[in-house]
Amino acid sequence: MQDGVERVKSLIASILEPKLLAQGIAISSFQDDLDLRDQGIIDSLGFVQLISELETRLGREIDLSDLDSESLTNVGALARHVARLSPLAVSR
């Protein structure tokens, strides 16, 4: 599962790379505790776009209903949630 989590984190980083770099955040320092909303990397529309792009790349709908709203934009929590929901898709 850890490989899946790392793959999801990599996907998130690649999707958000221009925005991360604009905020001075290097991809190599992309941490689990990074909150994408609090750091100004994404807003609510950006979050919807991120989830949509993740769904496209993973080929699966992502259900966020059982993820705590406080954790939605936390990189580590989101990556673990997506990896748990899509183990086959993220292990390719």
ROTOR-134099 format. One line per field, with one value per atom (N, C-alpha, C, O): residue in one letter; atom name; x, y, z. Coordinates in pm, 1 decimal. Layout:
<rs>
res <- [A_...] .
atom <- [CA_...] .
c1 <- [X_...] .
c2 <- [Y_...] .
c3 <- [Z_...] .
</rs>
This chain:
<rs>
res <- [M_M_M_M_Q_Q_Q_Q_D_D_D_D_G_G_G_G_V_V_V_V_E_E_E_E_R_R_R_R_V_V_V_V_K_K_K_K_S_S_S_S_L_L_L_L_I_I_I_I_A_A_A_A_S_S_S_S_I_I_I_I_L_L_L_L_E_E_E_E_P_P_P_P_K_K_K_K_L_L_L_L_L_L_L_L_A_A_A_A_Q_Q_Q_Q_G_G_G_G_I_I_I_I_A_A_A_A_I_I_I_I_S_S_S_S_S_S_S_S_F_F_F_F_Q_Q_Q_Q_D_D_D_D_D_D_D_D_L_L_L_L_D_D_D_D_L_L_L_L_R_R_R_R_D_D_D_D_Q_Q_Q_Q_G_G_G_G_I_I_I_I_I_I_I_I_D_D_D_D_S_S_S_S_L_L_L_L_G_G_G_G_F_F_F_F_V_V_V_V_Q_Q_Q_Q_L_L_L_L_I_I_I_I_S_S_S_S_E_E_E_E_L_L_L_L_E_E_E_E_T_T_T_T_R_R_R_R_L_L_L_L_G_G_G_G_R_R_R_R_E_E_E_E_I_I_I_I_D_D_D_D_L_L_L_L_S_S_S_S_D_D_D_D_L_L_L_L_D_D_D_D_S_S_S_S_E_E_E_E_S_S_S_S_L_L_L_L_T_T_T_T_N_N_N_N_V_V_V_V_G_G_G_G_A_A_A_A_L_L_L_L_A_A_A_A_R_R_R_R_H_H_H_H_V_V_V_V_A_A_A_A_R_R_R_R_L_L_L_L_S_S_S_S_P_P_P_P_L_L_L_L_A_A_A_A_V_V_V_V_S_S_S_S_R_R_R_R] .
atom <- [N_CA_C_O_N_CA_C_O_N_CA_C_O_N_CA_C_O_N_CA_C_O_N_CA_C_O_N_CA_C_O_N_CA_C_O_N_CA_C_O_N_CA_C_O_N_CA_C_O_N_CA_C_O_N_CA_C_O_N_CA_C_O_N_CA_C_O_N_CA_C_O_N_CA_C_O_N_CA_C_O_N_CA_C_O_N_CA_C_O_N_CA_C_O_N_CA_C_O_N_CA_C_O_N_CA_C_O_N_CA_C_O_N_CA_C_O_N_CA_C_O_N_CA_C_O_N_CA_C_O_N_CA_C_O_N_CA_C_O_N_CA_C_O_N_CA_C_O_N_CA_C_O_N_CA_C_O_N_CA_C_O_N_CA_C_O_N_CA_C_O_N_CA_C_O_N_CA_C_O_N_CA_C_O_N_CA_C_O_N_CA_C_O_N_CA_C_O_N_CA_C_O_N_CA_C_O_N_CA_C_O_N_CA_C_O_N_CA_C_O_N_CA_C_O_N_CA_C_O_N_CA_C_O_N_CA_C_O_N_CA_C_O_N_CA_C_O_N_CA_C_O_N_CA_C_O_N_CA_C_O_N_CA_C_O_N_CA_C_O_N_CA_C_O_N_CA_C_O_N_CA_C_O_N_CA_C_O_N_CA_C_O_N_CA_C_O_N_CA_C_O_N_CA_C_O_N_CA_C_O_N_CA_C_O_N_CA_C_O_N_CA_C_O_N_CA_C_O_N_CA_C_O_N_CA_C_O_N_CA_C_O_N_CA_C_O_N_CA_C_O_N_CA_C_O_N_CA_C_O_N_CA_C_O_N_CA_C_O_N_CA_C_O_N_CA_C_O_N_CA_C_O_N_CA_C_O_N_CA_C_O_N_CA_C_O_N_CA_C_O_N_CA_C_O_N_CA_C_O_N_CA_C_O] .
c1 <- [81.4_0.0_85.8_49.1_200.6_286.5_329.7_337.7_357.9_393.6_278.5_300.4_155.8_38.3_24.2_-9.7_49.9_41.4_145.9_116.8_265.7_372.3_338.2_368.4_275.4_235.6_129.0_134.6_32.6_-71.5_-8.9_-43.4_82.3_150.4_225.5_225.8_288.6_359.9_263.2_292.3_147.5_46.1_-1.6_-12.9_-29.4_-73.8_33.3_3.0_157.6_267.6_279.9_301.9_265.9_280.3_164.5_184.4_44.7_-71.1_-55.1_-88.0_-5.1_5.2_142.0_165.4_231.7_369.2_380.3_453.8_310.9_324.7_281.6_344.1_175.9_127.2_222.3_243.7_279.2_376.0_499.3_547.0_548.9_668.3_640.5_727.3_520.4_483.2_482.3_503.9_457.3_458.1_596.1_613.6_693.3_828.7_845.6_936.3_758.2_765.7_822.0_759.5_939.6_1001.6_930.7_887.6_919.3_856.0_926.7_862.1_1057.1_1133.5_1100.6_1128.2_1042.2_1008.0_858.1_807.4_787.8_643.2_616.2_641.5_565.1_549.8_405.9_311.6_390.0_258.1_173.1_51.5_235.3_158.0_126.0_69.0_162.1_131.8_-18.6_-81.0_-76.0_-217.8_-226.0_-185.1_-279.4_-281.8_-365.6_-332.2_-472.2_-558.3_-492.3_-484.9_-444.8_-385.1_-261.5_-232.9_-188.7_-67.7_-97.2_-5.7_-225.4_-263.4_-231.7_-227.0_-210.1_-176.8_-302.8_-301.2_-411.6_-539.1_-650.8_-641.6_-756.2_-878.9_-983.7_-948.6_-1110.1_-1212.2_-1222.4_-1239.1_-1212.5_-1215.0_-1090.9_-1099.5_-977.6_-853.6_-860.9_-806.1_-928.7_-944.9_-1029.7_-996.1_-1139.2_-1225.2_-1145.7_-1157.9_-1065.0_-982.6_-880.0_-854.8_-821.0_-724.2_-789.9_-736.0_-904.9_-973.8_-1013.7_-999.6_-1062.9_-1102.5_-982.8_-994.5_-869.6_-749.5_-699.4_-655.7_-705.6_-668.6_-759.7_-712.4_-889.1_-983.5_-951.2_-956.5_-918.3_-882.7_-756.9_-753.2_-656.3_-528.6_-538.8_-470.8_-623.5_-638.6_-747.9_-756.0_-830.9_-938.5_-1046.5_-1108.4_-1069.4_-1166.4_-1220.0_-1147.2_-1349.1_-1409.6_-1356.7_-1338.0_-1333.5_-1283.1_-1395.1_-1442.8_-1436.7_-1541.3_-1475.3_-1397.0_-1507.2_-1447.2_-1540.7_-1508.8_-1655.9_-1757.3_-1712.3_-1759.7_-1622.2_-1580.0_-1443.9_-1384.3_-1395.2_-1271.9_-1310.1_-1387.7_-1256.4_-1281.5_-1255.9_-1153.2_-1347.7_-1335.5_-1208.1_-1155.6_-1159.4_-1034.6_-914.3_-810.3_-929.1_-818.1_-821.1_-728.1_-926.3_-942.4_-823.1_-782.5_-767.6_-658.6_-521.0_-422.7_-514.0_-387.1_-328.5_-392.6_-209.0_-149.0_-144.4_-187.4_-93.6_-79.6_-213.2_-230.4_-307.8_-439.7_-510.9_-570.9_-503.9_-568.1_-502.9_-573.0_-371.7_-300.7_-333.2_-355.8_-335.6_-369.1_-512.2_-538.8_-604.1_-744.7_-759.3_-824.3_-699.1_-709.5_-643.1_-696.9_-528.5_-459.4_-542.4_-543.1_-611.8_-696.0_-815.7_-856.3_-872.5_-988.1_-952.6_-1034.1_-832.2_-793.9_-665.8_-573.3_-657.5_-531.3_-482.0_-361.9_-573.0_-529.8_-484.6_-387.3_-554.0_-520.7_-386.7_-310.4_-356.8_-232.5_-112.3_1.6_-134.8_-21.3_27.3_122.9_-35.7_8.3_142.1_193.9] .
c2 <- [-119.8_0.0_126.3_226.2_122.4_240.9_283.6_403.1_186.5_221.2_294.6_390.2_249.9_315.2_457.2_547.5_477.5_611.5_702.3_816.5_650.6_729.4_761.7_870.7_666.9_692.2_800.4_887.2_796.6_899.9_1035.4_1135.7_1039.2_1165.3_1218.3_1338.8_1129.5_1170.3_1225.6_1324.5_1160.6_1209.9_1349.3_1438.9_1366.2_1497.0_1602.0_1711.6_1567.8_1661.7_1696.2_1812.3_1597.3_1625.7_1711.3_1798.4_1687.1_1766.9_1911.6_2005.5_1927.7_2060.7_2126.3_2233.7_2064.5_2113.7_2263.5_2332.9_2316.3_2461.0_2546.4_2648.2_2505.1_2580.9_2567.9_2663.9_2448.7_2428.8_2515.9_2583.0_2513.0_2592.3_2741.4_2816.2_2785.0_2925.7_2966.3_3083.1_2869.8_2896.6_2872.5_2885.0_2838.0_2813.5_2678.6_2660.1_2583.3_2449.7_2353.2_2327.6_2300.6_2204.5_2070.3_2030.3_2002.0_1870.5_1776.4_1693.1_1789.1_1701.7_1725.4_1639.8_1840.3_1867.9_1857.9_1914.3_1787.6_1767.5_1675.4_1555.2_1730.0_1656.3_1613.1_1675.4_1505.3_1454.5_1558.3_1562.6_1641.1_1735.3_1866.3_1957.7_1875.4_1995.5_2005.9_1913.1_2118.6_2143.7_2234.9_2350.9_2180.5_2250.8_2378.5_2477.0_2377.9_2496.1_2600.6_2717.7_2559.7_2654.0_2723.0_2837.9_2653.0_2710.3_2792.2_2846.2_2801.4_2881.1_2818.0_2886.3_2687.7_2617.6_2592.1_2605.1_2555.9_2536.8_2603.3_2621.3_2639.3_2685.2_2577.3_2467.4_2605.5_2501.2_2452.7_2333.1_2543.4_2501.1_2418.9_2318.3_2461.4_2386.6_2246.6_2152.3_2232.7_2100.9_2010.8_1894.3_2065.2_1987.9_1946.3_1833.0_2037.1_2005.4_1897.4_1808.8_1904.5_1803.4_1665.7_1568.5_1657.0_1528.1_1475.9_1356.8_1563.1_1523.2_1466.9_1364.7_1533.0_1485.8_1353.6_1265.2_1339.9_1211.9_1099.6_990.6_1126.4_1025.5_986.8_868.8_1083.3_1056.6_970.5_871.3_1008.0_934.3_794.7_702.4_779.0_648.2_563.3_442.9_625.3_553.0_506.5_402.2_583.3_544.1_667.1_763.4_662.7_770.7_765.6_658.0_882.4_891.9_942.0_1054.4_858.2_894.5_955.2_889.4_1079.4_1149.5_1159.6_1225.8_1094.2_1110.9_1064.0_1116.6_966.7_920.5_976.1_928.5_1077.6_1145.6_1272.1_1354.2_1286.6_1402.2_1531.3_1543.7_1626.2_1750.9_1828.1_1902.5_1810.9_1875.7_1816.8_1881.5_1693.5_1623.8_1628.2_1580.9_1684.1_1681.4_1737.4_1682.0_1846.1_1910.1_1882.2_1945.9_1788.5_1746.1_1638.1_1535.7_1659.9_1570.1_1425.3_1335.5_1401.6_1264.7_1195.3_1081.1_1263.5_1204.4_1174.8_1068.5_1268.4_1249.1_1133.5_1050.4_1127.2_1020.2_883.3_787.5_873.6_745.4_704.4_587.0_800.3_771.9_721.7_620.0_792.6_754.0_618.6_535.8_594.6_466.1_351.4_241.9_375.8_272.2_241.8_126.2_344.4_325.1_262.5_192.0_288.2_246.6_164.7_197.7_57.3_-15.1_-72.1_-71.2_-121.1_-177.5_-68.5_-86.7_42.5_150.4_213.6_247.5_229.9_295.6_201.3_247.5_72.7_-19.5_-51.4_-127.4_4.4_-21.2_39.3_27.5] .
c3 <- [0.0_0.0_0.0_-61.9_69.5_75.0_-65.1_-93.2_-154.0_-291.1_-358.5_-432.9_-332.4_-388.4_-338.0_-414.5_-210.0_-150.7_-216.4_-252.0_-231.6_-294.4_-439.5_-488.1_-508.3_-647.7_-654.4_-741.5_-564.3_-562.1_-529.6_-592.0_-433.0_-400.8_-522.2_-547.6_-596.8_-719.1_-822.6_-889.8_-834.7_-927.8_-887.4_-971.0_-758.1_-708.9_-737.5_-784.8_-708.6_-732.5_-880.3_-914.8_-968.1_-1111.0_-1162.0_-1246.7_-1111.4_-1151.8_-1105.0_-1177.5_-985.1_-924.5_-941.2_-886.0_-1015.5_-1024.1_-1054.6_-984.4_-1155.5_-1180.4_-1061.0_-1031.2_-993.8_-878.4_-759.9_-685.9_-742.2_-634.4_-655.8_-564.3_-778.0_-808.6_-792.5_-747.5_-829.0_-812.8_-665.5_-633.0_-576.2_-431.9_-369.9_-248.7_-454.1_-404.6_-337.8_-256.7_-371.7_-312.3_-416.3_-519.3_-388.1_-478.9_-467.8_-359.6_-579.6_-581.6_-483.8_-420.1_-471.9_-382.6_-235.4_-151.4_-203.6_-64.2_-39.4_57.6_-125.2_-116.2_2.3_-6.1_112.4_237.5_263.2_214.4_340.8_379.7_451.4_432.7_532.5_613.3_541.1_600.7_414.4_336.4_314.0_262.6_352.8_326.7_205.1_209.5_97.5_-30.3_-25.0_-91.0_51.5_63.5_152.7_115.6_268.8_363.1_305.7_339.2_219.6_159.4_34.0_-28.1_-3.2_-119.0_-253.0_-355.4_-252.0_-376.2_-459.1_-581.5_-391.4_-460.2_-380.8_-259.4_-453.0_-390.0_-415.4_-458.4_-390.4_-406.1_-550.7_-574.3_-647.2_-787.2_-820.5_-891.0_-770.5_-792.9_-734.9_-792.0_-621.2_-560.2_-649.9_-671.5_-701.7_-791.8_-915.9_-962.5_-968.7_-1085.2_-1052.5_-1134.1_-934.3_-891.1_-884.0_-936.9_-819.7_-807.3_-944.7_-972.3_-1030.1_-1165.2_-1242.1_-1309.8_-1231.6_-1301.5_-1241.8_-1315.6_-1110.2_-1047.6_-1097.9_-1130.1_-1104.4_-1153.4_-1297.0_-1331.9_-1379.4_-1518.7_-1526.0_-1598.8_-1452.1_-1457.6_-1396.9_-1441.7_-1295.2_-1231.2_-1296.2_-1271.7_-1378.0_-1443.8_-1348.3_-1369.7_-1243.2_-1140.8_-1069.9_-1046.1_-1036.0_-958.8_-815.3_-758.4_-758.8_-621.9_-532.3_-548.0_-438.2_-342.6_-219.2_-150.6_-192.4_-79.4_40.5_139.3_31.6_135.8_274.0_374.7_281.0_413.0_456.0_552.7_382.8_423.1_500.0_451.0_617.7_702.8_624.1_557.4_631.7_555.5_591.1_508.3_711.4_752.3_678.6_666.9_628.9_565.2_412.9_347.6_356.8_211.5_135.3_33.1_184.6_111.3_171.5_133.8_263.9_321.7_230.9_207.4_180.5_82.1_129.9_57.6_248.8_299.0_317.0_274.3_380.2_404.1_272.2_256.0_178.9_48.4_-27.1_-84.9_-27.3_-97.9_-38.3_-112.1_93.6_157.8_124.8_99.2_125.1_95.5_-48.4_-72.7_-142.8_-283.5_-306.4_-380.0_-245.5_-262.2_-206.0_-262.2_-96.0_-35.4_-124.9_-136.6_-188.2_-274.8_-409.3_-468.9_-456.6_-591.3_-592.7_-667.0_-511.7_-501.9_-635.3_-662.1_-718.3_-845.5_-942.5_-1015.7_-943.0_-1034.3_-1001.3_-1091.8_-872.3_-835.3_-837.3_-830.1_-846.7_-846.6_-986.3_-1002.2_-1087.3_-1226.1_-1253.1_-1364.1] .
</rs>
